[in-house]
């Protein structure tokens, strides 16, 4: 179930794009720049924080996410791609990360490690110059 983007949180502008389109690329503004106001999405605090981490440099200081799509030759294709990428980003933000619980090695594991170190040490002690007394 994809995330439904509220229209009031979005604004789109179309730019002249590089990429596919031939001579058409110089005449028509097909690249889509999608801006989304994060505060108007009404996300839970954990999702908002995670979205900020996932968006990285795509998020402005004012709380807007900017996504630019320019891989298609048409405005409709780029608009659909930009919206799909934003929805995917917001869906990923809703997935809670599992908390890491630090663990300790067991007493048997520590003893085994010490025994292995001692065995390795004795092997290394056996190396060295041979003296013929």
C-alpha positions as CSV (number, residue, x, y, z in Angstrom):
1,X,0.0,0.0,0.0
2,X,1.9,3.1,-1.2
3,X,1.8,6.3,0.9
4,X,-0.8,8.8,-0.2
5,X,0.8,12.2,-0.7
6,X,-1.4,15.2,0.3
7,X,-1.6,17.7,-2.5
8,X,-1.4,20.7,-0.2
9,X,2.1,19.7,1.0
10,X,3.4,19.5,-2.6
11,X,4.5,22.0,-5.2
12,X,6.0,21.3,-8.6
13,X,8.1,23.3,-11.0
14,X,9.4,22.2,-14.4
15,X,12.9,22.9,-15.6
16,X,14.8,22.5,-18.8
17,X,16.5,19.1,-18.4
18,X,19.6,17.4,-19.6
19,X,19.3,13.8,-20.7
20,X,17.1,12.1,-23.2
21,X,15.0,14.1,-25.6
22,X,17.2,15.1,-28.5
23,X,16.6,18.7,-29.8
24,X,13.4,18.7,-27.8
25,X,15.4,19.0,-24.6
26,X,16.5,22.6,-25.5
27,X,12.9,23.7,-26.2
28,X,10.7,22.1,-23.5
29,X,10.9,22.1,-19.7
30,X,10.4,18.5,-18.9
31,X,12.4,17.9,-15.7
32,X,10.2,18.0,-12.6
33,X,11.3,19.5,-9.3
34,X,9.0,18.3,-6.6
35,X,9.0,20.2,-3.2
36,X,7.3,18.7,-0.2
37,X,6.7,20.5,3.1
38,X,7.4,17.9,5.7
39,X,5.5,19.7,8.4
40,X,2.3,19.5,6.4
41,X,2.6,15.7,6.1
42,X,1.6,15.2,9.8
43,X,4.2,12.4,10.4
44,X,4.9,10.8,13.8
45,X,8.0,12.2,15.5
46,X,10.0,9.0,14.9
47,X,9.1,9.0,11.2
48,X,9.9,12.7,10.8
49,X,13.4,12.1,12.4
50,X,14.1,9.1,10.2
51,X,12.9,11.0,7.1
52,X,15.4,13.7,7.9
53,X,18.2,11.2,8.1
54,X,17.1,9.4,4.9
55,X,16.7,12.6,2.9
56,X,20.1,14.0,3.8
57,X,21.1,16.9,1.5
58,X,17.7,16.7,-0.3
59,X,16.1,18.3,2.8
60,X,16.4,22.1,3.2
61,X,16.7,24.0,6.5
62,X,13.1,25.1,6.1
63,X,11.8,21.5,6.3
64,X,11.3,20.9,2.6
65,X,12.4,17.9,0.6
66,X,13.4,18.6,-2.9
67,X,13.3,15.8,-5.5
68,X,14.3,16.4,-9.1
69,X,13.4,13.8,-11.8
70,X,14.7,14.2,-15.3
71,X,15.1,10.7,-16.7
72,X,11.9,10.7,-18.8
73,X,11.2,12.7,-22.0
74,X,7.8,13.9,-20.8
75,X,6.6,16.1,-17.9
76,X,4.1,13.4,-16.9
77,X,6.8,10.7,-16.7
78,X,9.1,12.9,-14.6
79,X,6.2,14.0,-12.3
80,X,5.2,10.4,-11.7
81,X,8.8,9.3,-11.0
82,X,9.4,12.2,-8.5
83,X,6.1,11.4,-6.6
84,X,7.0,7.7,-6.5
85,X,10.5,8.5,-5.2
86,X,9.0,10.8,-2.5
87,X,6.4,8.2,-1.5
88,X,9.1,5.5,-1.2
89,X,11.2,7.7,0.9
90,X,8.3,8.4,3.3
91,X,7.4,4.7,3.5
92,X,11.0,3.9,4.4
93,X,10.9,6.5,7.1
94,X,7.9,4.8,8.8
95,X,9.9,1.5,9.2
96,X,11.2,1.5,12.8
97,X,14.8,0.4,13.2
98,X,15.4,-2.4,15.6
99,X,17.2,-1.3,18.8
100,X,20.7,-2.8,19.2
101,X,21.0,-4.7,22.5
102,X,24.7,-5.0,23.5
103,X,25.7,-8.5,24.4
104,X,28.6,-10.0,26.3
105,X,30.6,-13.2,25.5
106,X,29.8,-16.1,27.8
107,X,32.3,-17.3,30.5
108,X,33.0,-20.4,28.4
109,X,33.7,-18.3,25.3
110,X,36.1,-16.1,27.3
111,X,37.9,-19.1,28.7
112,X,38.2,-20.7,25.2
113,X,39.6,-17.4,23.8
114,X,42.3,-17.3,26.6
115,X,43.2,-21.0,26.0
116,X,43.6,-20.3,22.3
117,X,45.8,-17.3,23.0
118,X,48.0,-19.4,25.3
119,X,48.3,-22.1,22.7
120,X,49.2,-19.6,20.0
121,X,51.7,-18.0,22.4
122,X,53.5,-21.3,23.1
123,X,53.7,-21.9,19.3
124,X,55.4,-18.5,18.9
125,X,57.7,-19.1,21.9
126,X,58.9,-22.2,20.1
127,X,60.1,-20.1,17.2
128,X,63.4,-18.2,17.4
129,X,67.0,-18.9,17.1
130,X,68.1,-22.5,17.9
131,X,71.1,-22.6,20.2
132,X,73.4,-25.5,20.1
133,X,74.9,-25.6,23.6
